Amino acid sequence: MSAVGRKGVTLRDACRLAVGVLAATALLAGAAPARAAGPPPVKKWPADLYGLTNLWEVHLSISAADWKKMQPTRGGFGGPRQPLPEGRVARGGFGFDFDYVRADLVIGNTTLKDVAVRFKGNSTYMMMERSLKRPLKVDLDKNVAGQTFLGSAKLVLNNNVMDATCAREALAYAVYRAAGVPAPRTAFAFVRLSVPGQYDRELVGLYTLIESVERPFLEDRFGSAKGLLLKPEGTGPLSYLGPDWKRYQERYRPKTKASEKAKKKLIALTHLVHHADAERFKREIGRYIDVDEFLRYIAATVVLSSVDSFIGFAHNYYLYLSPKTDRFSIIPWDLDHSFGGLVMLASSKDLMDLSIRQPQLGRNPLVEKLLADETHFASYKAHLRKLLKDGFTPTAIRRDLAAIKAVTDPVRALEKKAVSARGDAWGGWLMGVLMGRPPDLPTFAEKRAASVQAQLDGKSKGTPMRSRWPMGGGPAAALVRPILKEADVNRDRHLTRKEVGDGVKALFATLDKGKKGELDEKVLTAGLEKLLPTLPAGPGRAADKGRAAAQLARAIVERAGKDGKLSEKALLAAAEELFGRHDRDKDGKLSESELVEALQELLPVPRPFDGPMAKPKGVKK
């Protein structure tokens, strides 16, 4: 069996398809069209939508008015951030708001009318903001109930801007599937666009087509789509946010309706992860998560050195509470930085030698507690050994990469001509400065497999995950030093209950200049902004302590205030409640790490590139 676990299309079929594409390309080579040539049509389309080397032609036709409406109205490189309509949450990262518009779609030989299409993505959109090749999401049944293509109602099209190989996602998802993790399938698509007066079947480029995590996926992998699906972002590694579900709604981002039972289950899981001692954690964790499945997820993530994930920035994953097992499962997502691709975070050398015992970035209690248990660690090592034999082998990676290249290289060559003809602008300047160049995939596979094997054999300890950027912990970590400076009276780098209470009283008295006995969000924001130090910008992230102060003030007023006002008594009560939850060892003091956790309950953990971008000089809008 191939290391990447294909479904539906054999490697022989893929090669035949590749030969057909190459032959057709050669026939067209002598022509000199007036505009950039698009890929030749493929005469025989696969029977299944997904397959390692499946290649689909996708043609979107959008009216000029809808194309204009489709462009995001918020965000971008320091762009405008006008308020969203009440109750609306921005559909993209960095404040981008993507509107669905109507379009007609041709995929393969099938025409689908009145589909919905919008842009999507965070950094993958931002990098290509001024280019035609932006990531896309196509909803086939949003306007026409029940409309699907080969069983799928949504098409997720990733533009591969972060991955020069255009193969990382296809190969990485297959490693997860080989590990027995519920993971999406993939294919490839070359996308054309028609907009009256602007584009006529214009070749946009090669995309990776990702199976959407929606009802068909959940029914296929879990036997039911009636559970709770979550897509956490900006919350840290399963952070406990207190007893109020409203806090979880904002950061755990449910994609399906949450029952009261499911809400309590998630809150109890996060509390167990962060506040249970080792004995209680070991006894109860199996009630909340599929432990072996999670160990398989960690094994695949670690062997891929995929640190833009739960083990790194604690994002790019789904959680699903299956109604059949009443336990949470983890589903990987957004793998364009897999195979050691996130070299902005750590060096290629360190990523190829990533420790199997300490692979997490910063504190990640769930990973730490699972791997600290020798029984679970033994199971985890067994999953790693299995992957090194069947799932992640240098020979299979080279073979499958060659099969992908045979199908996609002709399209990429024609895309390059089309991009040049359009004069597209893109984020290449940022990619070069920040990302660096990761190792090629065969080299990574060989060195990573050797490193993991050496660690399993006890010949090496590997390299613990460490960031080359001062971004871990975000604003919460940055607040610790000034808080300790003001409130830690005996200078032991811990805060007692009395020190916390006295500090809260002093802060309130300083801000309540009119002696009204209450503060509003605006006054609290101004005070916290003075307290907060200048934040480290990190890669591509402008320092913005004003935003952090505003977020913290809003969280405090929402939690402890009444009618938008905050009294000293309410602030003291909220501080006492927070203290009690995060004094993990019950010694009556908060250590620096416990203080960071308490503050992270109030402040979201920033994502990579979060915040307005700072453009280098000479780069035009």
C-alpha positions in Angstrom: 0.0 0.0 0.0 1.2 3.5 -0.8 2.4 5.6 2.1 -0.3 8.1 1.3 -3.4 5.9 1.3 -5.3 6.8 -1.9 -9.0 6.1 -2.5 -10.6 5.4 -5.9 -7.8 6.1 -8.4 -4.7 3.9 -8.7 -1.2 5.2 -9.5 -1.5 3.5 -12.9 -4.6 5.6 -13.6 -2.8 8.7 -12.5 0.1 8.1 -14.8 -2.2 7.5 -17.8 -3.9 10.8 -17.0 -0.5 12.5 -16.7 0.6 11.2 -20.1 -2.6 12.5 -21.6 -2.0 16.0 -20.1 1.6 16.0 -21.2 0.8 14.9 -24.8 -1.9 17.5 -25.2 0.4 20.2 -23.8 3.1 19.2 -26.4 0.6 19.5 -29.2 -0.2 23.1 -28.1 3.4 24.1 -27.6 3.8 25.4 -31.2 0.8 27.7 -31.1 1.1 31.3 -30.1 -2.3 32.3 -28.6 -3.2 36.0 -28.1 -3.6 35.4 -24.4 -2.0 33.0 -21.9 -2.9 29.4 -22.7 -5.0 27.5 -20.3 -4.4 23.8 -19.6 -5.7 21.4 -22.2 -8.9 19.6 -21.4 -8.7 16.2 -19.8 -10.8 13.8 -21.8 -11.6 11.2 -19.1 -12.5 12.4 -15.7 -12.0 10.2 -12.5 -15.1 8.5 -11.1 -14.3 9.8 -7.6 -13.8 13.5 -6.7 -10.8 12.8 -4.5 -7.6 10.9 -5.2 -3.9 11.7 -4.8 -3.4 12.6 -8.5 -6.9 13.5 -9.5 -6.9 16.7 -11.6 -10.1 18.6 -12.3 -10.9 21.6 -14.5 -13.0 24.1 -12.6 -14.5 27.0 -14.5 -16.4 29.8 -12.5 -18.5 32.3 -14.3 -19.4 35.4 -12.2 -21.2 38.6 -13.1 -19.3 41.8 -13.0 -21.5 43.1 -10.2 -21.0 40.0 -8.1 -17.3 40.0 -8.8 -17.2 43.5 -7.4 -19.3 42.5 -4.4 -17.0 39.5 -3.8 -14.0 41.6 -3.0 -13.6 41.9 0.8 -14.5 45.2 2.4 -12.3 44.9 5.5 -8.7 44.2 6.5 -5.7 43.8 4.2 -2.4 45.4 4.6 -3.6 48.0 7.2 -6.8 48.5 5.2 -10.1 49.8 6.4 -11.9 48.0 9.2 -15.4 49.4 9.2 -17.9 47.7 11.6 -19.6 44.5 10.5 -23.4 44.3 10.6 -24.8 43.3 14.0 -24.4 39.6 14.7 -22.0 39.1 11.8 -18.6 37.5 12.3 -15.9 38.1 9.8 -15.5 35.1 7.6 -11.8 35.5 7.1 -8.8 36.2 9.3 -7.2 39.6 10.0 -10.6 41.2 9.8 -11.3 40.3 6.2 -15.0 39.8 5.5 -15.8 37.6 2.6 -19.2 37.7 1.0 -20.8 34.8 -0.9 -21.9 35.7 -4.5 -23.7 33.7 -7.1 -21.8 31.9 -9.9 -22.2 29.1 -12.4 -19.7 26.3 -12.2 -18.4 23.7 -14.6 -16.3 21.0 -13.1 -15.1 18.3 -15.4 -18.0 17.6 -17.7 -20.7 18.7 -15.2 -22.4 22.1 -15.1 -23.9 23.4 -11.8 -26.0 26.5 -11.9 -26.3 29.1 -9.1 -23.6 28.0 -6.8 -22.3 30.3 -4.1 -18.6 31.3 -4.1 -16.4 33.4 -1.8 -12.8 34.0 -1.0 -11.4 32.4 2.1 -8.2 32.1 4.2 -5.9 34.0 6.5 -2.3 34.4 5.4 -3.0 32.5 2.2 -5.5 35.2 1.2 -3.3 38.1 2.5 -0.3 36.9 0.5 -2.3 37.0 -2.7 -4.6 39.9 -1.9 -3.6 41.8 -5.1 -3.4 38.7 -7.3 -6.1 36.7 -9.1 -5.1 33.5 -7.4 -6.8 33.7 -4.0 -8.1 30.8 -2.1 -11.8 30.0 -2.7 -14.7 28.2 -1.1 -17.6 27.0 -3.4 -20.9 26.1 -1.8 -22.9 24.0 -4.2 -26.2 23.7 -2.3 -26.4 27.1 -0.6 -28.7 28.4 -3.3 -29.9 25.1 -4.7 -30.9 22.7 -2.0 -29.4 19.2 -2.4 -27.0 20.2 -5.2 -23.8 18.2 -5.0 -20.9 16.9 -7.1 -19.8 13.3 -6.6 -21.3 13.5 -3.1 -19.7 16.7 -2.0 -21.7 19.9 -1.4 -18.6 22.2 -0.8 -15.4 22.6 -2.7 -12.4 24.0 -0.7 -9.7 25.3 -3.1 -6.4 26.2 -1.5 -3.9 28.3 -3.5 -0.6 26.8 -2.3 1.0 30.2 -1.9 2.9 29.0 1.2 4.1 25.8 -0.5 6.3 26.0 -3.6 5.9 22.2 -4.1 2.1 22.4 -4.3 2.2 18.9 -2.8 2.5 19.3 1.0 -1.2 19.2 1.8 -2.0 16.2 -0.5 0.9 14.2 1.0 0.4 15.2 4.6 -3.4 14.5 4.8 -2.6 11.1 3.4 0.0 10.5 6.2 -2.8 11.3 8.8 -5.1 8.9 7.0 -2.4 6.2 7.1 -2.1 6.8 10.8 -5.9 6.1 11.3 -6.8 9.8 12.0 -10.1 11.1 10.5 -8.6 13.4 7.9 -9.9 15.0 4.6 -9.0 13.6 1.2 -7.5 15.8 -1.5 -7.3 16.3 -5.3 -6.1 19.0 -7.6 -7.9 21.6 -9.7 -6.9 24.1 -12.4 -9.3 27.0 -12.1 -10.6 29.2 -14.9 -12.5 32.4 -14.3 -15.0 34.3 -16.5 -16.2 37.8 -15.6 -17.9 39.8 -18.4 -15.6 42.6 -19.6 -12.7 41.4 -17.5 -11.8 37.7 -17.8 -12.7 35.2 -20.5 -11.9 31.6 -19.3 -8.8 33.1 -17.7 -6.5 30.5 -16.2 -6.2 31.4 -12.5 -3.9 28.6 -11.6 -3.4 25.2 -9.8 -5.2 24.6 -6.5 -5.3 21.8 -4.0 -8.9 20.6 -3.6 -9.6 19.7 0.1 -12.5 17.6 1.3 -14.7 19.9 3.4 -15.3 18.9 7.0 -19.1 18.9 6.8 -22.0 16.5 7.0 -20.8 13.9 4.4 -17.4 13.9 6.0 -18.8 13.4 9.5 -21.2 10.7 8.5 -18.5 8.8 6.7 -15.8 9.0 9.4 -18.0 9.0 12.5 -21.3 7.4 11.4 -23.3 10.5 12.4 -23.2 14.3 11.7 -25.4 15.1 14.7 -22.5 15.9 17.1 -20.8 19.1 18.0 -18.2 20.4 15.5 -15.8 23.1 16.6 -13.0 25.0 14.8 -11.0 26.6 17.7 -8.9 29.8 16.9 -7.1 32.2 19.2 -7.8 30.1 22.3 -4.5 28.3 23.1 -4.3 24.5 23.6 -7.8 23.7 24.8 -7.8 26.6 27.2 -10.3 26.6 30.1 -12.2 29.9 29.8 -14.4 29.6 32.9 -17.9 28.4 33.3 -19.7 30.8 30.9 -20.4 29.2 27.5 -20.4 32.6 25.8 -16.5 32.7 26.1 -16.3 29.3 24.4 -18.7 30.3 21.6 -16.4 33.2 20.6 -13.1 31.2 20.5 -14.0 27.6 20.0 -16.3 28.6 17.2 -19.0 25.9 17.0 -20.0 25.0 13.4 -23.0 23.0 14.5 -25.6 23.7 17.2 -24.3 23.0 20.7 -26.6 21.2 23.1 -26.4 21.9 26.8 -24.8 18.5 27.3 -22.2 19.2 24.7 -21.4 22.6 26.1 -20.8 21.1 29.6 -18.7 18.3 28.0 -16.3 20.8 26.4 -16.0 23.0 29.5 -15.3 19.9 31.6 -12.7 18.7 29.2 -10.8 22.0 29.2 -11.0 22.2 33.0 -9.6 18.6 33.3 -6.8 19.3 30.9 -5.6 22.4 32.7 -6.5 21.8 36.3 -6.5 18.1 37.1 -3.6 16.4 38.8 -1.8 13.5 37.0 -3.8 10.8 38.8 -7.2 12.4 38.0 -6.2 13.2 34.5 -5.2 9.6 33.8 -8.4 8.3 35.3 -10.8 10.6 33.5 -9.3 11.7 30.2 -10.7 8.7 28.3 -14.2 9.9 29.1 -13.7 13.0 27.1 -11.4 12.2 24.2 -10.5 9.2 22.0 -7.0 8.9 23.6 -5.5 6.4 21.1 -6.8 8.5 18.2 -5.3 11.6 19.7 -2.0 9.8 20.1 -2.1 8.8 16.5 -2.8 12.5 15.6 0.3 13.6 17.7 2.4 10.9 16.0 1.5 12.0 12.5 1.9 15.7 13.4 5.3 15.1 14.9 6.6 12.9 12.1 5.6 15.7 9.7 7.0 18.4 11.9 3.7 20.2 11.3 4.0 22.9 13.9 1.4 25.2 12.5 -1.1 22.9 14.3 -2.4 21.9 17.7 1.1 21.2 19.0 2.4 24.6 17.9 0.1 27.6 17.6 -2.8 25.5 18.9 -4.9 26.0 15.8 -5.7 24.5 12.4 -7.8 21.6 13.6 -11.4 20.7 14.2 -12.9 19.0 17.3 -15.9 16.8 16.9 -18.0 15.4 19.8 -19.4 12.2 18.3 -22.9 11.4 19.5 -22.1 7.7 19.2 -19.1 7.7 21.5 -19.7 10.9 23.5 -16.0 11.7 23.1 -14.1 14.3 21.2 -12.0 13.5 18.2 -9.4 15.8 16.5 -9.4 16.4 12.8 -6.3 18.0 11.1 -6.7 21.1 8.9 -4.6 23.5 6.8 -1.4 21.5 6.3 0.5 23.7 3.8 3.3 24.1 6.4 3.7 20.4 7.0 6.9 18.5 6.2 8.9 21.1 8.2 7.6 23.9 6.1 7.2 26.6 8.8 10.9 27.6 8.8 9.9 31.1 10.0 9.3 29.5 13.4 12.3 27.2 13.7 15.3 26.3 11.5 15.0 23.4 9.0 17.7 21.5 11.1 15.6 21.8 14.2 12.4 20.8 12.5 14.0 17.7 10.9 15.2 16.8 14.4 12.1 17.7 16.3 11.9 15.9 19.6 9.2 13.2 19.8 9.1 13.6 23.6 8.8 17.4 23.7 7.3 18.4 20.3 5.0 21.1 21.6 5.6 24.9 21.4 5.3 26.4 24.9 2.9 24.9 27.4 0.4 22.4 26.0 -1.0 20.6 29.0 -2.9 17.9 27.0 0.2 16.9 25.0 2.4 17.1 28.0 0.2 15.0 30.2 -0.4 12.3 27.6 3.3 11.9 26.8 4.2 12.0 30.5 2.2 8.9 31.1 4.4 5.9 30.2 1.5 3.8 29.0 0.3 6.4 26.6 3.9 7.2 25.6 4.5 3.6 24.7 1.4 3.6 22.5 2.5 6.8 20.9 5.9 5.3 20.1 4.2 2.3 18.6 2.2 4.6 16.2 5.5 6.3 15.2 7.1 3.0 14.4 4.2 2.0 12.3 4.3 5.2 10.4 8.0 4.8 9.6 7.1 1.4 8.1 3.9 2.2 6.3 2.8 5.9 6.0 5.9 8.0 6.1 8.8 6.4 4.2 11.3 8.3 2.1 10.8 5.9 -0.8 7.0 6.3 -0.8 7.2 10.1 -0.4 9.5 10.3 -3.5 7.2 8.0 -5.5 4.0 9.9 -4.7 5.6 13.3 -5.1 6.8 12.2 -8.6 3.2 11.1 -9.5 1.8 14.5 -8.3 4.4 16.4 -10.3 3.7 14.4 -13.4 0.1 15.6 -13.3 0.5 19.1 -12.0 3.8 20.4 -13.6 2.2 21.0 -17.0 -0.6 23.1 -15.4 2.0 25.0 -13.3 4.0 25.9 -16.4 0.9 27.3 -18.1 0.0 29.1 -14.8 3.4 30.8 -14.8 2.8 32.2 -18.3 -0.7 33.4 -17.3 0.5 35.1 -14.2 3.3 36.9 -16.2 0.8 38.0 -18.8 -1.5 39.5 -16.1 1.3 41.1 -14.2 -0.1 39.8 -10.9 1.2 41.2 -7.7 1.6 38.9 -4.8 3.2 38.5 -1.4 6.5 37.1 -2.6 8.5 39.8 -0.9 7.1 38.7 2.5 7.5 35.0 1.7 11.2 35.5 0.9 12.0 37.7 4.0 10.0 35.8 6.6 9.6 32.2 5.5 13.0 31.3 4.3 13.3 28.1 2.2 12.3 24.8 3.8 14.2 21.6 2.7 12.8 19.8 -0.4 10.4 17.1 0.5 12.6 14.0 -0.2 15.4 15.5 1.9 13.1 16.3 4.7 11.5 12.8 4.6 14.9 11.1 4.7 16.3 13.2 7.6 13.1 13.2 9.6 12.6 9.5 9.3 16.2 9.0 10.4 15.8 11.3 13.4 12.6 9.8 14.6 14.1 6.3 14.3 17.2 7.3 16.2 15.0 8.7 19.0 12.9 5.6 19.1 16.1 3.5 19.4 17.3 5.7 22.3 20.3 7.0 20.3 19.1 10.6 20.2 16.8 12.9 22.2 15.9 15.1 19.3 15.4 18.9 19.5 12.6 20.2 21.7 10.3 22.7 20.0 11.5 26.2 20.4 10.5 29.4 18.5 13.1 31.7 17.0 10.5 34.5 17.4 9.5 36.1 20.7 5.8 35.5 20.1 4.8 32.7 22.4 2.2 33.7 25.0 1.3 36.9 23.2 -0.1 39.8 25.1 -0.9 37.7 28.2 2.8 36.8 28.6 3.8 40.4 28.0 1.6 41.5 30.8 3.2 39.3 33.4 6.3 41.4 34.0 4.6 44.7 34.6 2.0 43.1 36.8 4.7 41.5 39.0 6.6 44.7 39.1 3.6 46.5 40.5 2.0 43.8 42.7 4.7 41.4 43.8 5.6 43.1 47.1 8.2 40.6 48.3 9.7 40.0 44.9 9.4 36.2 44.9 8.0 36.2 41.4 4.7 34.9 42.7 1.4 36.6 43.6 -0.5 35.8 46.7 -4.2 36.4 47.1 -3.5 39.5 49.2 -1.0 40.9 46.6 -3.6 40.4 43.8 -6.3 42.1 45.9 -4.1 45.0 46.8 -3.0 45.4 43.2 -6.6 45.4 41.9 -7.5 48.1 44.5 -4.5 50.2 43.6 -5.4 50.0 39.8 -9.0 50.8 40.5 -8.1 53.8 42.6 -5.7 55.1 40.0 -8.2 54.9 37.2 -11.2 56.1 39.1 -10.0 59.7 39.1 -13.5 61.2 39.6 -14.1 58.9 42.6 -17.4 57.7 41.0 -16.9 54.2 42.3 -17.1 52.6 38.8 -15.1 52.4 35.6 -16.3 52.0 32.0 -14.6 50.0 29.2 -13.0 53.1 27.7 -11.3 54.2 31.0 -10.2 50.7 31.7 -8.7 50.3 28.2 -6.7 53.6 28.6 -5.3 52.4 31.9 -4.4 48.9 30.7 -2.7 50.4 27.6 -0.4 52.4 29.9 0.4 49.2 31.9 1.0 47.0 28.9 4.5 47.2 27.5 5.3 47.5 23.8 4.6 44.0 22.4 7.1 42.1 20.3 5.9 42.2 16.8 7.0 38.8 15.7 7.2 37.8 12.0 5.0 40.0 10.0 2.9 41.2 13.0 2.9 44.8 13.9 3.0 45.6 17.6 -0.4 46.7 18.8 -0.8 47.0 22.5 -3.8 49.2 22.1 -5.8 46.3 20.6 -4.6 44.0 23.4 -5.6 46.5 26.1 -9.1 46.9 24.4 -9.6 43.1 24.3 -8.6 42.7 27.9 -10.8 45.6 29.1 -13.8 44.3 27.1 -13.3 40.8 28.6 -13.2 42.1 32.1 -16.2 44.4 31.8 -18.2 41.6 30.1 -17.3 39.1 32.8 -17.5 41.3 35.9 -19.4 44.4 35.0 -23.0 45.4 35.0 -24.6 47.6 32.3 -21.2 48.4 30.9 -19.8 49.6 34.3 -17.3 48.0 36.6 -17.3 48.4 40.4 -14.3 47.8 42.7 -16.2 45.0 44.5 -17.0 43.3 41.2 -13.4 43.6 39.9 -12.1 42.1 43.2 -14.6 39.2 43.0 -13.6 38.4 39.4 -9.9 38.5 40.3 -10.5 36.1 43.3 -12.5 33.7 41.0 -9.7 33.7 38.4 -7.1 33.2 41.1 -8.9 30.2 42.5 -9.2 28.5 39.1 -5.5 29.0 38.1 -3.8 28.2 41.5 -3.3 24.7 40.2 -1.1 23.4 43.0 -3.3 25.1 45.6 -0.3 26.8 47.4 -2.1 30.1 47.7 0.1 31.7 45.1 0.2 32.2 41.3 3.5 31.4 39.6 4.4 33.2 36.4 3.1 30.3 34.3 -0.2 30.2 36.3 -0.5 33.9 35.8 0.0 33.6 32.1 -2.8 31.0 31.9 -5.1 33.2 33.9 -4.5 36.1 31.6 -4.9 33.9 28.5 -8.4 33.1 29.7 -9.2 36.8 29.1 -6.9 37.5 26.1 -6.9 35.4 22.9 -3.6 33.8 21.9 -2.5 35.6 18.7 -2.2 33.7 15.4 0.8 33.9 13.2 0.7 37.2 11.2 -2.2 38.4 13.4 -2.8 42.1 13.2 -2.2 44.8 10.6 0.8 44.1 8.3 3.7 46.5 8.1 4.6 47.0 4.5 8.3 47.3 3.5 9.3 50.6 1.9 8.8 50.7 -1.8 5.9 48.2 -1.8 2.9 49.8 -3.4 -0.7 49.2 -2.3 
